[in-house]
Amino acid sequence: MNLQFVKGTPIFTNINENLKQYNYLTENVETEVTIVGGGITGAILGYYFVKKGIKTLILEKGRIGYGSTSSTTSLLQYELDDNAMELIDVIPKENVETIYKLGLKALDEIENIISEYGNKCDFKRRDTLLYTSKKLEIEEMKKEYEFRKNIGLNVDFISENDKKFDFDIKAGVYGINGGAEFDPYKYTHHLLEISSKLGLKIYENTEAIKVNYDDDFVTIETNYGYKVKSKIIIVATGYNTKAFTGRDFGTKTTTYNIATKPLKEIVGWYKNVLIRDNCDPYNYLRTTKDNRIIIGGEDERFEPDIFDESMANKKYNILENRLKSMFKNIKDIEIEYKYCGAFASTKDNIGFLGKDSKNEKLWYGLGYGANGILFATLGGMFLSDLYLGKVHKELELFNPNRFDN
Ligand SMILES: Cc1cc2nc3c(=O)[nH]c(=O)nc-3n(C[C@H](O)[C@H](O)[C@H](O)COP(=O)(O)OP(=O)(O)OC[C@H]3O[C@@H](n4cnc5c(N)ncnc54)[C@H](O)[C@@H]3O)c2cc1C
């Protein structure tokens, strides 16, 4: 388990039984591509690589889906951590447009996978709401709405007079079909089940402890001494990349979540849309198939070696009070799960997908930022093509070397 990166009792590994266990590596093996990390990102990458006929294996040092994947709220939406108007100070406006639209493309892609193989992960397409309860931020919301509308996104403006939600809204941007939710643990296991039929090899409890690069191949040494030889490795280890690179990717925070017991009825929440407020750090909410609410936020600086339990309890209490004050008409709110985990954001809100500038055999699949799962999906699509020699120009936005001096 990724003890220092996830704390508490994450909802998704606790409401689901252990779906499947894979054997650990017991021999030396050769393959074309080694993915290190058996979270949702590794599973997504593995799926695309084997689907395109590339011999691939995954090494997971603990259990599949027990890292950040166990605790992600899994709000899948095209919007980023910051609003467009803030982002255009950092990246060109057309890149913000491209990244919003790529988010929608990734959503459609997940929906297509689910239509092809069945919905085993409680996937549901949702509308989204970004809102403020501060008068001072009404103009900012209007600008975000105008930006999205002008680039052709399907959005409505929500004003103070709109009574779709029980909580106080001064202004909001309503994204029609702009998001989705699912159970990330089930999705990870379903993708692995599909992919193993397509030839993906998966090894649990197998840690990559050392990597040696030769002219034509890479050798990974694993914890029990067995070796994996491949043409490239893809680091999909979430927020823990130290064993593979000295690069410091993103700014790490800890984000906190609580999840309720199943509720009799969720009232005052129009169409169970995905909700995010405009605070800094922001709060985010979703519902689940079994009628729970998950609320998250209250981010703090991440300290890898220290877990401050009293701070975590304060954060969980703040989230519980916020939830109860937002939805006063839901009377049976009781919290069942409390957990927190590392999260990383980047200057331009975009993750890292692609090759290391100094090492052609070292690739990254790091879905950093608020929509890591959608970025991982784009990573699967684009990196598998890149391996086969097809370059997508959009991949440049995710260039792991873009902040190098
Ligand atoms: C509370 C919380 C809420 C979040 N909400 C959202 C959200 O709403 N939407 C969203 O898109 N993202 C969200 N995130 C971020 C989200 O968790 C990530 O996008 C996603 O889960 C990351 O998955 P991953 O597979 O990259 O990482 P992980 O699930 O952490 O998987 C990495 C795996 O690599 C393994 N590993 C590490 N080192 C090695 C090694 N040397 N050898 C072998 N295996 C190794 C680990 O054991 C781990 O299982 C949230 C995160 C948290 C903590």
The ligand as a MOL file (V3000), in Angstrom:
LIG
                    3D

  0  0  0     0  0            999 V3000
M  V30 BEGIN CTAB
M  V30 COUNTS 53 58 0 0 0
M  V30 BEGIN ATOM
M  V30 1 C -8.7840 12.6700 -2.2860 0
M  V30 2 C -8.4320 12.7500 -3.7530 0
M  V30 3 C -9.3780 13.1710 -4.6800 0
M  V30 4 C -9.0620 13.2160 -6.0400 0
M  V30 5 N -10.0360 13.5600 -6.9240 0
M  V30 6 C -9.7940 13.4900 -8.2560 0
M  V30 7 C -10.8350 13.7170 -9.1880 0
M  V30 8 O -11.9560 14.0240 -8.7970 0
M  V30 9 N -10.5740 13.5680 -10.5120 0
M  V30 10 C -9.3230 13.1960 -10.9610 0
M  V30 11 O -9.1270 13.0470 -12.1810 0
M  V30 12 N -8.3020 12.9990 -10.1090 0
M  V30 13 C -8.5050 13.1370 -8.7680 0
M  V30 14 N -7.5080 12.8830 -7.8720 0
M  V30 15 C -6.2340 12.5270 -8.3770 0
M  V30 16 C -6.3330 11.0590 -8.7260 0
M  V30 17 O -6.1560 10.2970 -7.5820 0
M  V30 18 C -5.4720 10.6870 -9.8360 0
M  V30 19 O -5.8720 11.3680 -10.9960 0
M  V30 20 C -5.4760 9.1740 -10.1180 0
M  V30 21 O -6.0680 8.3700 -9.1630 0
M  V30 22 C -4.0660 8.8100 -10.1290 0
M  V30 23 O -3.9680 7.4680 -10.4410 0
M  V30 24 P -2.5560 6.8640 -10.7320 0
M  V30 25 O -2.7650 5.5220 -11.2630 0
M  V30 26 O -1.7490 7.8150 -11.5500 0
M  V30 27 O -1.8630 6.8380 -9.2940 0
M  V30 28 P -1.9810 5.7220 -8.1680 0
M  V30 29 O -3.3500 5.2170 -8.0340 0
M  V30 30 O -1.3180 6.2610 -6.9500 0
M  V30 31 O -1.1440 4.5350 -8.7730 0
M  V30 32 C 0.2660 4.5210 -8.8030 0
M  V30 33 C 0.6870 3.1130 -8.4540 0
M  V30 34 O 2.1000 2.9850 -8.6590 0
M  V30 35 C 2.5610 2.0480 -7.7110 0
M  V30 36 N 4.0330 2.2130 -7.5960 0
M  V30 37 C 4.7050 3.2920 -7.1360 0
M  V30 38 N 6.0310 3.0630 -7.1920 0
M  V30 39 C 6.1890 1.8140 -7.7220 0
M  V30 40 C 7.3250 1.0030 -8.0150 0
M  V30 41 N 8.5790 1.4250 -7.7890 0
M  V30 42 N 7.1350 -0.2360 -8.5530 0
M  V30 43 C 5.8580 -0.6960 -8.7990 0
M  V30 44 N 4.7520 0.0330 -8.5130 0
M  V30 45 C 4.9180 1.2750 -7.9900 0
M  V30 46 C 1.8130 2.4240 -6.4480 0
M  V30 47 O 1.7860 1.3660 -5.4940 0
M  V30 48 C 0.4230 2.7680 -6.9820 0
M  V30 49 O -0.4780 1.6950 -6.9130 0
M  V30 50 C -7.7720 12.8590 -6.4900 0
M  V30 51 C -6.8080 12.4530 -5.5450 0
M  V30 52 C -7.1370 12.3870 -4.1980 0
M  V30 53 C -6.0900 11.9280 -3.2210 0
M  V30 END ATOM
M  V30 BEGIN BOND
M  V30 1 1 1 2
M  V30 2 1 2 3
M  V30 3 2 2 52
M  V30 4 2 3 4
M  V30 5 1 4 5
M  V30 6 1 4 50
M  V30 7 2 5 6
M  V30 8 1 6 7
M  V30 9 1 6 13
M  V30 10 2 7 8
M  V30 11 1 7 9
M  V30 12 1 9 10
M  V30 13 2 10 11
M  V30 14 1 10 12
M  V30 15 2 12 13
M  V30 16 1 13 14
M  V30 17 1 14 15
M  V30 18 1 14 50
M  V30 19 1 15 16
M  V30 20 1 16 17
M  V30 21 1 16 18
M  V30 22 1 18 19
M  V30 23 1 18 20
M  V30 24 1 20 21
M  V30 25 1 20 22
M  V30 26 1 22 23
M  V30 27 1 23 24
M  V30 28 2 24 25
M  V30 29 1 24 26
M  V30 30 1 24 27
M  V30 31 1 27 28
M  V30 32 2 28 29
M  V30 33 1 28 30
M  V30 34 1 28 31
M  V30 35 1 31 32
M  V30 36 1 32 33
M  V30 37 1 33 34
M  V30 38 1 33 48
M  V30 39 1 34 35
M  V30 40 1 35 36
M  V30 41 1 35 46
M  V30 42 1 36 37
M  V30 43 1 36 45
M  V30 44 2 37 38
M  V30 45 1 38 39
M  V30 46 1 39 40
M  V30 47 2 39 45
M  V30 48 1 40 41
M  V30 49 2 40 42
M  V30 50 1 42 43
M  V30 51 2 43 44
M  V30 52 1 44 45
M  V30 53 1 46 47
M  V30 54 1 46 48
M  V30 55 1 48 49
M  V30 56 2 50 51
M  V30 57 1 51 52
M  V30 58 1 52 53
M  V30 END BOND
M  V30 END CTAB
M  END
